[in-house]
Amino acid sequence: MTKDLKRKIASIAADLALMVFCLLYLFPIYLIVTNSFKSRAEMYDNMVALPKVLSFQYYASALEKVNFAVSFRNSLMLTVFSILAIVILTSMTAWMITRQKNKLSTAIYNLLIATMLIPFQTLMMPLMQEMSIIQRNTGIRMLDTIPGLIYMYIGFGAGMGVFLYSGFVNSIPVSLEEAARIDGCNAWSTYWKIVFPNMKPTTVTVVILDVIWIWNDYLLPSLTLKSKVNRTVPLATAQFFGQYTISWNEAMAALVVTIIPVLIFYLAGQKYIVKGVAAGAVKG
């Protein structure tokens, strides 16, 4: 057997293995989509088979039961305002930390990076107690409100945002900022006109990663949001999974509707992810 033939066989085997792994990875998504069109009897009869009738009645009933318009609005507001704040604040922080390069900026950077290593589960109870103390002493509602949850997401998203932006700022020539200052730009104008536009790949990466995280997050909203009017999409979808019964077909339909917005957003900006993450990992 020649070397070329061995190389060709190895290539074909690698491609087949990759296809098998992709099919295994996509199989749960196939189950969710196909069973969202089936009745409970048909689903229990054969979960893997395609639906006999393509009916959207379970989508309609699922959207009605979870009050999807309200939960979608809450998730959209939560995601959009959280990401706007994270992008603006972390990019500014990363720029100043990277350009200052003193002991204080290094300490702040290391502190923010250290927060990425702390599991959220260890912070759940202290976080809720701290938010209760703030609410009790200031009168500002931090629990069971969308603004309070946005405030928490800003804190949890700060570490990763500063990490990615700091690496990318190192790749921006300082001469561009010096030229802007010579032309009369102050620090504010330099940031918005020179620095921030050049950070577009990292900004898109931060936005995509945070959209996937915040839109799909269940744990933090479940701890803070108790009123039905404040429920996000994951919280609303969870009501199909009861203690004694589970409405699988309606739950699958709700999950499909939940996935679609973030999937579209991810596909639209995926080309920036590798570039942004690679640039964010560069150290100056």
Summary of the structure (lengths in Angstrom):
residues: 284
radius of gyration: 23.8
end to end distance: 49.7
largest distance: 79.3
contacts: 824
relative contact order: 0.14
helix: 79%
strand: 1%
